[in-house]
Amino acid sequence: MADTTAPSRRTRGGGGAARRAARSAVSFETARYIERNIPNYEVLSEEALEVIEHNAEVILEEIGVNFPDNPAALKRWADAGADIDGERVRIPRGLARQLCATAPSMYTQHARNPDRNVVVGGKNLVLAPVYGPPFVRDAEGGRRYATMEDFRKFVKLGYMSKWLHHSGGTVCEPTDVAVNKRHLDMLHAHMTLSDKPYMGSVTEPSRARDSVEMSEVLFGKDFVAENTVMTSLININSPMTFDDVMMGALEVYAQAGQACIISPFIVGGAMAPVSVAGTLTQVMAEVLAGIAYSQLCRAGAPVIMGAFVTSIDMNSGAPTFGTPEASQITYGAGQLARRLGLPFRSAGGFSGSKLPDAQAAYETSNSLNMGLLSGVNFMLHACGWLEGGLVSSFEKFVMDADQLGTLHHMAAGVQMDEEAQALGAIREVGPGGHYLGCAHTQANFKTAFWKSDLLDYKPFETWSDEGARDTQTLATERVAKMLNDYQEPAMDPATREALDAYVAQKKEAEPDSFM
């Protein structure tokens, strides 16, 4: 029924106050995951792709890959028809690709808030924050080892970041909590401080099982048995080694029907050849073997083809980011993933800079745009990454998270409907006029242009009067405001109590270990 209540009369001052209040109100809006309306950028010809795929099969059949300290994996491969020589697995031509065919081309990862669910695959792009650094940095405390309180702050910032779709996993490594127990606190933070989807622990198979069990507490055991509620990162120890810890976690998640990113970790010149074609060949061989193994654990288990690739400074040995070679490899890997019919993970806000400075901005911008154009479906490290992945930066987190809005707008493509054609506006203004007051501008000015929530566009005099703040200073202030405005998402009290009890019981069951 329509609301027939007569509107109350407002004074001019009251209306302005209402508008100011609306502008300053705390908002927890999260943009839906990106659905691309633009073409992917492809650098490899059909012939080049066929050569790489052929050579990858040569590697698997003639050179092989290693599965050390994992008798169960060797047996699975032997039963599937592979040749086993000690820990070396040689895979007959075509077998790995045949096994990969059972992996789904797309899957939904469920969040505890269904409005935050993400669909991974197709033309979609899901953005997740930085993963793994042992150090954090902010303007006040500088560079230091990460704590659990730092971790919780990052989860809160991720929850409040409009353009970020995923809470991520190890957004920093909290070194003040025992190694054998910190995964419990990290998962608890993701589950309670955010209602976006999250990642599970992979540092030991038992911790992967804990992740599944905690998810069963949060979602219900039957729901987890039938749905994907975690996407977790399984790195291949390049070149061509599948260590037992990561494979143990993969086995747990695959058997539970939970998604894994199976990703070579490549620093070109150290862990792969220096050439683009050689690196892509090794990447293809590794992901074929890793994804095939996931399907040996459980046919139909959801997986993402990953490619973490960077180059190396051949003088210092330090990894470099935002380089054209890394872009070429990422574009090519995207083409290979699409030919496999699998979701693709790569790119991120990569930088080797020590500070959130111009170097960080250049390298990050190159890396983010590379991810958008290469067809990435799941972008880990989308915000917060510094110093080659050693540091999670609070200021860079909000700087990057703000710029992720540009990816959303670029991915939407160019609108060509009648309103976008704007012929009426051009007729209205005519030669020598201006568009500021025309009807088309008045109707569309609020949504016509993407606008940063962080960067300063004010005139010099206003900027100077307000303290001549640079971007890092603005980011420091934004971090403080977001954390001050944070409000924890609602959770069923019984579920919260059960999660608290699970964590407490697990922690009490064994002594602390920092090894």
Summary of the structure (lengths in Angstrom):
residues: 515
radius of gyration: 24.6
end to end distance: 64.2
largest distance: 84.3
contacts: 1748
relative contact order: 0.13
helix: 46%
strand: 14%
